[in-house]
Amino acid sequence: MNTTLRTEGLTKIWGAFKANSDVSLTFAPGARHALIGPNGAGKTTFINLLTGALPATAGKVFFGDREITGLPQHQRVKLGMTRTFQINTLFAGLTVLESIILAISEREGLQTAWYKTVEQQTAAIEEAGQLLTTLKLSADANTVTRNLPYGKQRLVEIALALATKPKVLLLDEPAAGIPSAESAELFEVIAQLPREVTIVFIEHDMGLVFRFAERITVMVGGKVFTEGTPAEIAADKRVKEVYLGEAEHEE
């Protein structure tokens, strides 16, 4: 099977505590793959292992055919792996456009060339404009980021991630702290991202998960409990018992 990202026996142990235990997962090119599970299931730790934010105790991570288990975070970003966080990390004092241009300049190694005016960075401005259009942020281009509603700030964070031109985009609870109406709009935009970007996301809102994921992995106690399509997961009585509860899934 052609894969963009996979793990073999990925494990993270602190003392006697196993945050992740023997996690082996495969993410296909263009996947829309959700990671779900109760609090403490090891989902964010798993993302941290994928990105190199944490070193693995055991196991391997592969990006395509290349093993990247020992690579530092910045080298994984250069290969094409980018993430967002539960709490957004933005250039609060810059406008949306300035923020994205800065991220593009960083990618192109132009971050030290600020003796050039922003207007002179034509290619970066054009690319930033395209990202704003893709994420429906064009009307907010000249708004200072801190003044945006929180939902739009999360979109800006995704725009900054996309500015790295990732092959894999890892989203850690992108809808956290966003009102339900805004979170649905956020995921509508995420769903329209180009298929050359593989998306793996953690999300607690099951309505969003079942609406937008094409494949779901359920994690419990740091391990993979089960995996399947949204229909398979929704029908799995074991998943209902350990996570979803007995309430029937609402379409």
C-alpha positions in Angstrom: 0.0 0.0 0.0 1.3 3.5 -0.9 1.8 5.5 2.3 2.7 9.0 3.2 3.3 8.3 6.9 3.4 5.2 9.0 4.6 4.0 12.4 5.9 0.6 13.6 5.5 -0.2 17.3 5.8 3.4 18.3 6.2 3.6 22.1 6.7 6.3 24.7 7.4 5.5 28.3 8.0 7.8 31.3 9.1 5.7 34.2 6.3 3.1 34.7 3.8 5.1 32.6 3.3 4.0 29.0 1.9 7.1 27.2 2.0 5.2 23.9 2.4 1.4 23.6 3.3 -0.4 20.3 1.3 2.0 18.0 1.5 0.9 14.4 -0.6 3.1 12.0 -0.5 3.8 8.3 -1.8 7.1 6.7 -2.5 6.9 3.0 -1.7 9.9 0.6 -4.5 12.4 0.7 -6.1 10.8 3.8 -8.6 12.6 6.1 -7.8 10.5 9.2 -9.1 11.2 12.7 -7.6 10.1 16.0 -10.2 9.9 18.7 -10.3 8.5 22.3 -10.9 9.6 25.9 -8.6 12.1 27.7 -5.3 10.4 28.4 -5.6 8.1 25.5 -2.2 9.2 24.2 -3.3 11.0 21.0 -1.3 14.2 21.5 1.8 12.2 22.6 1.5 10.2 19.4 1.4 13.5 17.4 4.5 14.7 19.4 6.3 11.5 18.5 5.4 11.9 14.8 6.7 15.4 14.7 9.9 14.7 16.8 8.7 17.0 19.6 9.3 13.9 21.8 11.8 11.1 21.3 10.4 7.6 21.0 11.3 5.1 23.6 10.9 2.4 21.0 9.5 1.9 17.5 9.9 3.7 14.2 8.4 6.5 12.1 8.5 6.5 8.3 7.8 9.4 6.0 7.1 7.7 2.7 9.9 5.1 2.4 12.3 7.1 4.6 12.8 6.3 8.3 12.7 9.6 10.2 12.6 8.3 13.8 15.8 10.2 14.8 15.2 13.4 12.8 14.7 16.6 14.7 11.5 18.6 14.3 12.9 21.3 11.9 14.1 18.6 9.5 10.7 16.9 9.5 9.1 20.2 8.6 11.5 20.5 5.7 10.5 17.1 4.5 6.9 18.1 4.6 5.4 17.4 8.0 3.6 20.4 9.8 1.4 20.5 12.8 -0.9 22.9 14.7 -1.5 22.9 18.4 -4.5 22.8 20.8 -3.7 26.5 21.7 -2.8 28.6 18.6 0.6 30.1 18.2 0.4 33.2 16.0 2.2 36.5 15.3 -0.4 38.4 17.3 0.8 41.9 16.4 1.1 41.3 12.7 -1.7 41.5 10.1 -2.9 38.2 8.6 -1.1 39.0 5.4 2.1 39.9 7.1 2.1 36.8 9.1 1.7 34.5 6.1 4.4 36.4 4.1 6.7 36.0 7.1 6.1 32.2 7.2 6.7 31.9 3.4 9.9 33.9 3.7 11.1 31.6 6.5 10.4 28.6 4.2 12.4 30.2 1.4 15.3 31.2 3.6 14.5 34.9 3.2 13.7 35.7 6.9 17.0 37.7 7.2 16.3 39.8 4.1 13.8 42.2 5.7 15.9 45.1 4.2 13.5 44.4 1.3 10.1 46.0 1.7 7.1 43.7 1.8 6.0 45.2 -1.5 9.2 43.9 -3.1 8.5 40.3 -2.1 6.1 39.8 -5.0 6.1 36.0 -5.1 5.5 35.7 -1.4 2.7 38.2 -1.6 1.1 36.3 -4.4 1.4 33.0 -2.7 0.0 34.5 0.6 -2.9 35.8 -1.3 -3.7 32.4 -2.7 -3.6 30.9 0.7 -5.9 33.6 2.0 -8.4 32.8 -0.8 -8.2 29.0 -0.1 -8.9 29.5 3.6 -11.5 32.2 3.0 -9.5 34.9 4.8 -9.1 37.4 2.0 -11.4 39.9 3.7 -9.2 39.7 6.8 -5.8 40.2 5.1 -5.1 43.6 6.7 -6.6 42.8 10.1 -4.2 42.4 13.0 -4.3 38.8 14.0 -5.1 39.4 17.7 -8.3 41.2 16.7 -9.7 38.2 14.8 -12.4 36.0 16.2 -10.9 32.8 17.6 -12.2 30.6 14.9 -10.5 32.8 12.3 -7.3 32.7 14.3 -7.3 29.0 14.0 -7.7 29.4 10.2 -4.7 31.7 10.2 -2.7 29.1 12.1 -3.6 26.5 9.4 -2.6 29.0 6.8 0.8 29.4 8.5 1.1 25.6 8.5 0.2 25.4 4.8 2.8 28.1 4.0 5.5 25.4 4.7 4.0 23.4 1.8 3.4 20.3 3.8 2.7 16.8 2.5 1.3 15.9 5.9 -0.7 18.3 8.1 -1.3 17.3 11.7 -4.1 19.1 13.5 -4.3 18.9 17.2 -7.9 19.7 18.2 -8.4 22.5 15.6 -11.9 23.3 16.8 -10.9 23.6 20.5 -12.5 26.6 22.1 -14.5 27.5 19.0 -18.3 27.9 19.0 -20.0 25.0 17.2 -21.2 27.1 14.2 -17.6 28.4 13.7 -16.1 25.0 14.1 -18.3 23.5 11.4 -17.2 26.4 9.1 -13.5 25.7 10.0 -13.8 22.1 9.1 -15.6 22.9 5.8 -12.5 24.9 4.9 -10.2 22.1 6.0 -12.2 19.6 4.0 -11.6 21.7 0.8 -7.8 21.6 1.2 -6.0 20.0 -1.8 -5.7 16.2 -1.8 -1.9 16.3 -2.1 -2.0 17.2 1.6 -2.6 14.2 4.0 -4.5 15.4 7.0 -4.4 13.7 10.4 -6.4 15.3 13.1 -7.4 14.9 16.8 -10.9 16.0 17.6 -13.3 15.5 20.5 -16.4 16.7 18.7 -17.8 13.5 17.3 -20.2 15.3 15.0 -17.2 16.9 13.2 -15.3 13.6 13.2 -18.1 11.6 11.6 -18.8 14.3 9.2 -15.3 15.0 7.9 -13.1 12.0 8.6 -12.8 9.2 6.0 -11.0 6.9 8.4 -10.9 6.9 12.2 -8.5 5.4 14.7 -9.7 4.9 18.3 -7.0 5.1 20.9 -7.5 3.9 24.5 -4.8 3.8 27.2 -2.0 4.7 24.8 -2.8 1.9 22.4 -4.8 1.5 19.2 -8.2 0.1 20.2 -9.6 -0.2 16.7 -9.7 1.5 13.3 -12.2 1.7 10.5 -14.5 3.9 8.4 -16.8 6.3 10.2 -19.7 3.8 9.6 -17.7 1.0 11.1 -16.7 3.0 14.1 -20.2 4.3 14.8 -21.6 0.7 14.7 -18.9 -0.8 16.9 -20.4 -1.5 20.3 -17.0 -1.7 21.9 -16.3 1.8 20.9 -19.6 3.0 22.3 -18.8 1.3 25.6 -15.3 2.8 26.0 -15.7 6.2 24.4 -18.8 7.2 22.6 -21.3 6.0 25.3 -24.5 4.3 24.6 -26.2 7.3 23.0 -26.7 6.6 19.3 -24.6 8.6 16.9 -26.5 11.5 15.3 -25.9 12.1 11.6 
